[in-house]
Every structure is written in structure tokens, then in C-alpha cells.
């Protein structure tokens, strides 16, 4: 059975917690997250599960990381990757 997706206020709270703990750079590419774009934009902010739920990961703070939508899609259900260093270009 697939894990239940969350939305609304609970999702917003999780996003804020992740930003507070892990910062405002994408953990996969190291570039700053964009908060001024629509949610369906490739550079929009998403939460990623470092270890996918389908691979036995947990839906807890220690398994969440902030990412760009496109970076998260590129990673897919793959294994965790080491965090990228912070970008100095942006």
C-alpha cells in the first residue's frame, strides 16, 4: 500500500521545518531554492525523502531535505547522493 500524501497546512509546516534545519539551498545541486515561482515550475521548492519511502525510508524530519522540483525528479527513486557544496555562483 502506497504511503498517504500530505497537503495543505501540514505540508507547509514540514517545508518550514526543513528550511530551518537544512537551509535554503537544494541539497542535491547546492543552488539556492526559488520561492517566487509557481509550484509546478522546475525550480520550485519541494521536500525530498533522502531514502525513498518505497525503499524503506521514513517520513520524518531526518529523512527530509529541501530540493528543486527538477533535481528531485532527476533523482527519482534512486539512492541518496552526497549533498552538493553550497553554490557561489548565485
KOLGU-4560 file (N, C-alpha, C; in nm, 3 decimals, padded with zeros to 5 digits):
<recs>
<n_xx: 00.084 n_yy: -00.118 n_zz: 00.000 ca_xx: 00.000 ca_yy: 00.000 ca_zz: 00.000 c_xx: 00.089 c_yy: 00.125 c_zz: 00.000 mol: A seq: 1 type: UNK>
<n_xx: 00.057 n_yy: 00.218 n_zz: -00.089 ca_xx: 00.138 ca_yy: 00.341 ca_zz: -00.103 c_xx: 00.117 c_yy: 00.433 c_zz: 00.017 mol: A seq: 2 type: UNK>
<n_xx: 00.222 n_yy: 00.505 n_zz: 00.058 ca_xx: 00.207 ca_yy: 00.600 ca_zz: 00.168 c_xx: 00.110 c_yy: 00.710 c_zz: 00.130 mol: A seq: 3 type: UNK>
<n_xx: 00.036 n_yy: 00.758 n_zz: 00.227 ca_xx: -00.059 ca_yy: 00.866 ca_zz: 00.205 c_xx: 00.015 c_yy: 00.999 c_zz: 00.191 mol: A seq: 4 type: UNK>
<n_xx: -00.020 n_yy: 01.075 n_zz: 00.088 ca_xx: 00.042 ca_yy: 01.206 ca_zz: 00.065 c_xx: -00.024 c_yy: 01.309 c_zz: 00.154 mol: A seq: 5 type: UNK>
<n_xx: 00.055 n_yy: 01.408 n_zz: 00.195 ca_xx: 00.000 ca_yy: 01.515 ca_zz: 00.277 c_xx: -00.006 c_yy: 01.643 c_zz: 00.195 mol: A seq: 6 type: UNK>
<n_xx: -00.089 n_yy: 01.734 n_zz: 00.237 ca_xx: -00.102 ca_yy: 01.863 ca_zz: 00.168 c_xx: -00.146 c_yy: 01.969 c_zz: 00.267 mol: A seq: 7 type: UNK>
<n_xx: -00.161 n_yy: 02.091 n_zz: 00.218 ca_xx: -00.215 ca_yy: 02.199 ca_zz: 00.299 c_xx: -00.123 c_yy: 02.243 c_zz: 00.411 mol: A seq: 8 type: UNK>
<n_xx: -00.182 n_yy: 02.275 n_zz: 00.524 ca_xx: -00.109 ca_yy: 02.331 ca_zz: 00.638 c_xx: 00.001 c_yy: 02.237 c_zz: 00.688 mol: A seq: 9 type: UNK>
<n_xx: -00.027 n_yy: 02.109 n_zz: 00.693 ca_xx: 00.073 ca_yy: 02.013 ca_zz: 00.742 c_xx: 00.197 c_yy: 02.012 c_zz: 00.650 mol: A seq: 10 type: UNK>
<n_xx: 00.175 n_yy: 02.018 n_zz: 00.520 ca_xx: 00.287 ca_yy: 02.022 ca_zz: 00.426 c_xx: 00.366 c_yy: 02.151 c_zz: 00.443 mol: A seq: 11 type: UNK>
<n_xx: 00.299 n_yy: 02.263 n_zz: 00.459 ca_xx: 00.366 ca_yy: 02.391 ca_zz: 00.478 c_xx: 00.451 c_yy: 02.389 c_zz: 00.606 mol: A seq: 12 type: UNK>
<n_xx: 00.400 n_yy: 02.327 n_zz: 00.712 ca_xx: 00.476 ca_yy: 02.317 ca_zz: 00.836 c_xx: 00.603 c_yy: 02.234 c_zz: 00.814 mol: A seq: 13 type: UNK>
<n_xx: 00.591 n_yy: 02.123 n_zz: 00.742 ca_xx: 00.707 ca_yy: 02.038 ca_zz: 00.716 c_xx: 00.811 c_yy: 02.112 c_zz: 00.633 mol: A seq: 14 type: UNK>
<n_xx: 00.764 n_yy: 02.186 n_zz: 00.533 ca_xx: 00.857 ca_yy: 02.262 ca_zz: 00.449 c_xx: 00.934 c_yy: 02.365 c_zz: 00.533 mol: A seq: 15 type: UNK>
<n_xx: 00.864 n_yy: 02.433 n_zz: 00.621 ca_xx: 00.929 ca_yy: 02.535 ca_zz: 00.705 c_xx: 01.030 c_yy: 02.472 c_zz: 00.800 mol: A seq: 16 type: UNK>
<n_xx: 00.996 n_yy: 02.359 n_zz: 00.857 ca_xx: 01.089 ca_yy: 02.288 ca_zz: 00.945 c_xx: 01.215 c_yy: 02.249 c_zz: 00.869 mol: A seq: 17 type: UNK>
<n_xx: 01.198 n_yy: 02.193 n_zz: 00.750 ca_xx: 01.313 ca_yy: 02.151 ca_zz: 00.670 c_xx: 01.403 c_yy: 02.269 c_zz: 00.635 mol: A seq: 18 type: UNK>
<n_xx: 01.343 n_yy: 02.383 n_zz: 00.600 ca_xx: 01.423 ca_yy: 02.502 ca_zz: 00.568 c_xx: 01.500 c_yy: 02.552 c_zz: 00.690 mol: A seq: 19 type: UNK>
<n_xx: 01.436 n_yy: 02.547 n_zz: 00.805 ca_xx: 01.500 ca_yy: 02.593 ca_zz: 00.928 c_xx: 01.620 c_yy: 02.505 c_zz: 00.963 mol: A seq: 20 type: UNK>
<n_xx: 01.605 n_yy: 02.376 n_zz: 00.946 ca_xx: 01.711 ca_yy: 02.282 ca_zz: 00.983 c_xx: 01.820 c_yy: 02.273 c_zz: 00.876 mol: A seq: 21 type: UNK>
<n_xx: 01.780 n_yy: 02.262 n_zz: 00.749 ca_xx: 01.876 ca_yy: 02.231 ca_zz: 00.643 c_xx: 01.914 c_yy: 02.349 c_zz: 00.554 mol: A seq: 22 type: UNK>
<n_xx: 01.853 n_yy: 02.465 n_zz: 00.574 ca_xx: 01.889 ca_yy: 02.582 ca_zz: 00.495 c_xx: 01.808 c_yy: 02.597 c_zz: 00.367 mol: A seq: 23 type: UNK>
<n_xx: 01.844 n_yy: 02.698 n_zz: 00.288 ca_xx: 01.765 ca_yy: 02.732 ca_zz: 00.169 c_xx: 01.835 c_yy: 02.699 c_zz: 00.037 mol: A seq: 24 type: UNK>
<n_xx: 01.933 n_yy: 02.610 n_zz: 00.041 ca_xx: 01.994 ca_yy: 02.560 ca_zz: -00.082 c_xx: 01.945 c_yy: 02.418 c_zz: -00.108 mol: A seq: 25 type: UNK>
<n_xx: 01.933 n_yy: 02.383 n_zz: -00.235 ca_xx: 01.896 ca_yy: 02.247 ca_zz: -00.274 c_xx: 02.007 c_yy: 02.153 c_zz: -00.229 mol: A seq: 26 type: UNK>
<n_xx: 01.970 n_yy: 02.046 n_zz: -00.162 ca_xx: 02.075 ca_yy: 01.956 ca_zz: -00.112 c_xx: 02.134 c_yy: 01.870 c_zz: -00.223 mol: A seq: 27 type: UNK>
<n_xx: 02.070 n_yy: 01.865 n_zz: -00.339 ca_xx: 02.122 ca_yy: 01.786 ca_zz: -00.450 c_xx: 02.216 c_yy: 01.864 c_zz: -00.542 mol: A seq: 28 type: UNK>
<n_xx: 02.183 n_yy: 01.990 n_zz: -00.570 ca_xx: 02.268 ca_yy: 02.068 ca_zz: -00.662 c_xx: 02.344 c_yy: 02.181 c_zz: -00.593 mol: A seq: 29 type: UNK>
<n_xx: 02.303 n_yy: 02.220 n_zz: -00.473 ca_xx: 02.371 ca_yy: 02.324 ca_zz: -00.399 c_xx: 02.327 c_yy: 02.466 c_zz: -00.431 mol: A seq: 30 type: UNK>
<n_xx: 02.241 n_yy: 02.483 n_zz: -00.531 ca_xx: 02.195 ca_yy: 02.617 ca_zz: -00.569 c_xx: 02.081 c_yy: 02.663 c_zz: -00.479 mol: A seq: 31 type: UNK>
<n_xx: 02.066 n_yy: 02.794 n_zz: -00.464 ca_xx: 01.957 ca_yy: 02.847 ca_zz: -00.380 c_xx: 01.820 c_yy: 02.804 c_zz: -00.431 mol: A seq: 32 type: UNK>
<n_xx: 01.729 n_yy: 02.781 n_zz: -00.338 ca_xx: 01.591 ca_yy: 02.747 ca_zz: -00.374 c_xx: 01.517 c_yy: 02.872 c_zz: -00.419 mol: A seq: 33 type: UNK>
<n_xx: 01.418 n_yy: 02.855 n_zz: -00.504 ca_xx: 01.337 ca_yy: 02.967 ca_zz: -00.553 c_xx: 01.202 c_yy: 02.960 c_zz: -00.485 mol: A seq: 34 type: UNK>
<n_xx: 01.160 n_yy: 03.070 n_zz: -00.427 ca_xx: 01.030 ca_yy: 03.077 ca_zz: -00.359 c_xx: 00.934 c_yy: 03.168 c_zz: -00.434 mol: A seq: 35 type: UNK>
<n_xx: 00.980 n_yy: 03.224 n_zz: -00.546 ca_xx: 00.900 ca_yy: 03.319 ca_zz: -00.621 c_xx: 00.842 c_yy: 03.259 c_zz: -00.750 mol: A seq: 36 type: UNK>
<n_xx: 00.844 n_yy: 03.127 n_zz: -00.761 ca_xx: 00.792 ca_yy: 03.061 ca_zz: -00.881 c_xx: 00.675 c_yy: 02.970 c_zz: -00.843 mol: A seq: 37 type: UNK>
<n_xx: 00.585 n_yy: 02.942 n_zz: -00.939 ca_xx: 00.472 ca_yy: 02.853 ca_zz: -00.910 c_xx: 00.521 c_yy: 02.712 c_zz: -00.875 mol: A seq: 38 type: UNK>
<n_xx: 00.439 n_yy: 02.639 n_zz: -00.803 ca_xx: 00.478 ca_yy: 02.505 ca_zz: -00.755 c_xx: 00.511 c_yy: 02.407 c_zz: -00.868 mol: A seq: 39 type: UNK>
<n_xx: 00.459 n_yy: 02.429 n_zz: -00.988 ca_xx: 00.485 ca_yy: 02.336 ca_zz: -01.098 c_xx: 00.607 c_yy: 02.377 c_zz: -01.182 mol: A seq: 40 type: UNK>
<n_xx: 00.676 n_yy: 02.484 n_zz: -01.144 ca_xx: 00.797 ca_yy: 02.528 ca_zz: -01.211 c_xx: 00.911 c_yy: 02.431 c_zz: -01.177 mol: A seq: 41 type: UNK>
<n_xx: 01.000 n_yy: 02.399 n_zz: -01.273 ca_xx: 01.109 ca_yy: 02.306 ca_zz: -01.245 c_xx: 01.200 c_yy: 02.350 c_zz: -01.129 mol: A seq: 42 type: UNK>
<n_xx: 01.206 n_yy: 02.480 n_zz: -01.102 ca_xx: 01.293 ca_yy: 02.528 ca_zz: -00.994 c_xx: 01.218 c_yy: 02.555 c_zz: -00.864 mol: A seq: 43 type: UNK>
<n_xx: 01.094 n_yy: 02.512 n_zz: -00.857 ca_xx: 01.015 ca_yy: 02.530 ca_zz: -00.735 c_xx: 01.071 c_yy: 02.442 c_zz: -00.623 mol: A seq: 44 type: UNK>
<n_xx: 01.041 n_yy: 02.481 n_zz: -00.501 ca_xx: 01.089 ca_yy: 02.410 ca_zz: -00.381 c_xx: 01.002 c_yy: 02.288 c_zz: -00.352 mol: A seq: 45 type: UNK>
<n_xx: 01.067 n_yy: 02.176 n_zz: -00.329 ca_xx: 00.999 ca_yy: 02.053 ca_zz: -00.287 c_xx: 01.078 c_yy: 01.991 c_zz: -00.172 mol: A seq: 46 type: UNK>
<n_xx: 01.009 n_yy: 01.907 n_zz: -00.098 ca_xx: 01.077 ca_yy: 01.824 ca_zz: 00.001 c_xx: 01.109 c_yy: 01.690 c_zz: -00.063 mol: A seq: 47 type: UNK>
<n_xx: 01.231 n_yy: 01.643 n_zz: -00.043 ca_xx: 01.270 ca_yy: 01.512 ca_zz: -00.092 c_xx: 01.290 c_yy: 01.419 c_zz: 00.026 mol: A seq: 48 type: UNK>
<n_xx: 01.256 n_yy: 01.294 n_zz: 00.007 ca_xx: 01.290 ca_yy: 01.191 ca_zz: 00.104 c_xx: 01.426 c_yy: 01.137 c_zz: 00.062 mol: A seq: 49 type: UNK>
<n_xx: 01.528 n_yy: 01.155 n_zz: 00.144 ca_xx: 01.664 ca_yy: 01.111 ca_zz: 00.110 c_xx: 01.661 c_yy: 00.963 c_zz: 00.076 mol: A seq: 50 type: UNK>
<n_xx: 01.606 n_yy: 00.883 n_zz: 00.164 ca_xx: 01.582 ca_yy: 00.741 ca_zz: 00.135 c_xx: 01.434 c_yy: 00.732 c_zz: 00.100 mol: A seq: 51 type: UNK>
<n_xx: 01.402 n_yy: 00.700 n_zz: -00.026 ca_xx: 01.262 ca_yy: 00.697 ca_zz: -00.067 c_xx: 01.175 c_yy: 00.608 c_zz: 00.023 mol: A seq: 52 type: UNK>
<n_xx: 01.052 n_yy: 00.650 n_zz: 00.039 ca_xx: 00.958 ca_yy: 00.571 ca_zz: 00.120 c_xx: 00.945 c_yy: 00.430 c_zz: 00.065 mol: A seq: 53 type: UNK>
<n_xx: 00.950 n_yy: 00.418 n_zz: -00.069 ca_xx: 00.938 ca_yy: 00.286 ca_zz: -00.131 c_xx: 01.058 c_yy: 00.197 c_zz: -00.106 mol: A seq: 54 type: UNK>
<n_xx: 01.169 n_yy: 00.257 n_zz: -00.061 ca_xx: 01.291 ca_yy: 00.181 ca_zz: -00.030 c_xx: 01.308 c_yy: 00.163 c_zz: 00.121 mol: A seq: 55 type: UNK>
<n_xx: 01.201 n_yy: 00.192 n_zz: 00.196 ca_xx: 01.207 ca_yy: 00.172 ca_zz: 00.340 c_xx: 01.241 c_yy: 00.297 c_zz: 00.419 mol: A seq: 56 type: UNK>
<n_xx: 01.250 n_yy: 00.413 n_zz: 00.352 ca_xx: 01.278 ca_yy: 00.538 ca_zz: 00.422 c_xx: 01.159 c_yy: 00.579 c_zz: 00.509 mol: A seq: 57 type: UNK>
<n_xx: 01.186 n_yy: 00.667 n_zz: 00.602 ca_xx: 01.081 ca_yy: 00.712 ca_zz: 00.693 c_xx: 01.029 c_yy: 00.850 c_zz: 00.652 mol: A seq: 58 type: UNK>
<n_xx: 00.910 n_yy: 00.882 n_zz: 00.694 ca_xx: 00.851 ca_yy: 01.012 ca_zz: 00.666 c_xx: 00.872 c_yy: 01.101 c_zz: 00.789 mol: A seq: 59 type: UNK>
<n_xx: 01.001 n_yy: 01.124 n_zz: 00.821 ca_xx: 01.038 ca_yy: 01.201 ca_zz: 00.939 c_xx: 01.141 c_yy: 01.308 c_zz: 00.900 mol: A seq: 60 type: UNK>
<n_xx: 01.160 n_yy: 01.403 n_zz: 00.989 ca_xx: 01.248 ca_yy: 01.517 ca_zz: 00.962 c_xx: 01.387 c_yy: 01.473 c_zz: 00.918 mol: A seq: 61 type: UNK>
<n_xx: 01.443 n_yy: 01.372 n_zz: 00.980 ca_xx: 01.580 ca_yy: 01.332 ca_zz: 00.945 c_xx: 01.590 c_yy: 01.273 c_zz: 00.805 mol: A seq: 62 type: UNK>
<n_xx: 01.479 n_yy: 01.245 n_zz: 00.740 ca_xx: 01.480 ca_yy: 01.191 ca_zz: 00.604 c_xx: 01.432 c_yy: 01.294 c_zz: 00.501 mol: A seq: 63 type: UNK>
<n_xx: 01.400 n_yy: 01.415 n_zz: 00.542 ca_xx: 01.355 ca_yy: 01.521 ca_zz: 00.450 c_xx: 01.471 c_yy: 01.611 c_zz: 00.417 mol: A seq: 64 type: UNK>
<n_xx: 01.476 n_yy: 01.659 n_zz: 00.292 ca_xx: 01.572 ca_yy: 01.761 ca_zz: 00.252 c_xx: 01.505 c_yy: 01.853 c_zz: 00.150 mol: A seq: 65 type: UNK>
<n_xx: 01.541 n_yy: 01.982 n_zz: 00.152 ca_xx: 01.486 ca_yy: 02.075 ca_zz: 00.054 c_xx: 01.555 c_yy: 02.057 c_zz: -00.081 mol: A seq: 66 type: UNK>
<n_xx: 01.475 n_yy: 02.054 n_zz: -00.188 ca_xx: 01.528 ca_yy: 02.038 ca_zz: -00.324 c_xx: 01.450 c_yy: 02.124 c_zz: -00.423 mol: A seq: 67 type: UNK>
<n_xx: 01.509 n_yy: 02.140 n_zz: -00.541 ca_xx: 01.434 ca_yy: 02.194 ca_zz: -00.654 c_xx: 01.349 c_yy: 02.079 c_zz: -00.709 mol: A seq: 68 type: UNK>
<n_xx: 01.237 n_yy: 02.114 n_zz: -00.766 ca_xx: 01.149 ca_yy: 02.013 ca_zz: -00.826 c_xx: 01.225 c_yy: 01.930 c_zz: -00.931 mol: A seq: 69 type: UNK>
<n_xx: 01.303 n_yy: 01.996 n_zz: -01.017 ca_xx: 01.375 ca_yy: 01.927 ca_zz: -01.123 c_xx: 01.483 c_yy: 01.835 c_zz: -01.066 mol: A seq: 70 type: UNK>
<n_xx: 01.552 n_yy: 01.877 n_zz: -00.963 ca_xx: 01.655 ca_yy: 01.793 ca_zz: -00.901 c_xx: 01.593 c_yy: 01.669 c_zz: -00.837 mol: A seq: 71 type: UNK>
<n_xx: 01.480 n_yy: 01.687 n_zz: -00.771 ca_xx: 01.410 ca_yy: 01.576 ca_zz: -00.709 c_xx: 01.363 c_yy: 01.477 c_zz: -00.815 mol: A seq: 72 type: UNK>
<n_xx: 01.311 n_yy: 01.529 n_zz: -00.927 ca_xx: 01.265 ca_yy: 01.442 ca_zz: -01.035 c_xx: 01.382 c_yy: 01.365 c_zz: -01.096 mol: A seq: 73 type: UNK>
<n_xx: 01.495 n_yy: 01.432 n_zz: -01.111 ca_xx: 01.614 ca_yy: 01.368 ca_zz: -01.168 c_xx: 01.663 c_yy: 01.255 c_zz: -01.077 mol: A seq: 74 type: UNK>
<n_xx: 01.658 n_yy: 01.277 n_zz: -00.947 ca_xx: 01.700 ca_yy: 01.174 ca_zz: -00.851 c_xx: 01.602 c_yy: 01.057 c_zz: -00.854 mol: A seq: 75 type: UNK>
<n_xx: 01.473 n_yy: 01.089 n_zz: -00.864 ca_xx: 01.372 ca_yy: 00.984 ca_zz: -00.869 c_xx: 01.375 c_yy: 00.896 c_zz: -00.746 mol: A seq: 76 type: UNK>
<n_xx: 01.365 n_yy: 00.767 n_zz: -00.767 ca_xx: 01.366 ca_yy: 00.670 ca_zz: -00.658 c_xx: 01.507 c_yy: 00.617 c_zz: -00.633 mol: A seq: 77 type: UNK>
<n_xx: 01.607 n_yy: 00.687 n_zz: -00.687 ca_xx: 01.746 ca_yy: 00.644 ca_zz: -00.675 c_xx: 01.798 c_yy: 00.652 c_zz: -00.533 mol: A seq: 78 type: UNK>
<n_xx: 01.920 n_yy: 00.603 n_zz: -00.517 ca_xx: 01.982 ca_yy: 00.606 ca_zz: -00.384 c_xx: 02.019 c_yy: 00.748 c_zz: -00.345 mol: A seq: 79 type: UNK>
<n_xx: 02.037 n_yy: 00.771 n_zz: -00.217 ca_xx: 02.078 ca_yy: 00.903 ca_zz: -00.172 c_xx: 02.214 c_yy: 00.940 c_zz: -00.232 mol: A seq: 80 type: UNK>
<n_xx: 02.230 n_yy: 01.068 n_zz: -00.257 ca_xx: 02.357 ca_yy: 01.118 ca_zz: -00.309 c_xx: 02.418 c_yy: 01.211 c_zz: -00.206 mol: A seq: 81 type: UNK>
<n_xx: 02.550 n_yy: 01.226 n_zz: -00.207 ca_xx: 02.609 ca_yy: 01.319 ca_zz: -00.110 c_xx: 02.562 c_yy: 01.461 c_zz: -00.139 mol: A seq: 82 type: UNK>
<n_xx: 02.543 n_yy: 01.542 n_zz: -00.038 ca_xx: 02.498 ca_yy: 01.680 ca_zz: -00.059 c_xx: 02.601 c_yy: 01.758 c_zz: -00.141 mol: A seq: 83 type: UNK>
<n_xx: 02.549 n_yy: 01.843 n_zz: -00.227 ca_xx: 02.636 ca_yy: 01.929 ca_zz: -00.307 c_xx: 02.688 c_yy: 02.042 c_zz: -00.220 mol: A seq: 84 type: UNK>
<n_xx: 02.808 n_yy: 02.092 n_zz: -00.248 ca_xx: 02.856 ca_yy: 02.208 ca_zz: -00.172 c_xx: 02.773 c_yy: 02.330 c_zz: -00.207 mol: A seq: 85 type: UNK>
<n_xx: 02.762 n_yy: 02.427 n_zz: -00.117 ca_xx: 02.685 ca_yy: 02.548 ca_zz: -00.147 c_xx: 02.739 c_yy: 02.618 c_zz: -00.271 mol: A seq: 86 type: UNK>
<n_xx: 02.651 n_yy: 02.670 n_zz: -00.351 ca_xx: 02.688 ca_yy: 02.739 ca_zz: -00.473 c_xx: 02.742 c_yy: 02.878 c_zz: -00.442 mol: A seq: 87 type: UNK>
<n_xx: 02.843 n_yy: 02.920 n_zz: -00.515 ca_xx: 02.895 ca_yy: 03.055 ca_zz: -00.502 c_xx: 02.860 c_yy: 03.137 c_zz: -00.625 mol: A seq: 88 type: UNK>
<n_xx: 02.801 n_yy: 03.072 n_zz: -00.725 ca_xx: 02.763 ca_yy: 03.143 ca_zz: -00.848 c_xx: 02.642 c_yy: 03.231 c_zz: -00.829 mol: A seq: 89 type: UNK>
<n_xx: 02.549 n_yy: 03.193 n_zz: -00.743 ca_xx: 02.423 ca_yy: 03.266 ca_zz: -00.729 c_xx: 02.438 c_yy: 03.359 c_zz: -00.618 mol: A seq: 90 type: UNK>
</recs>
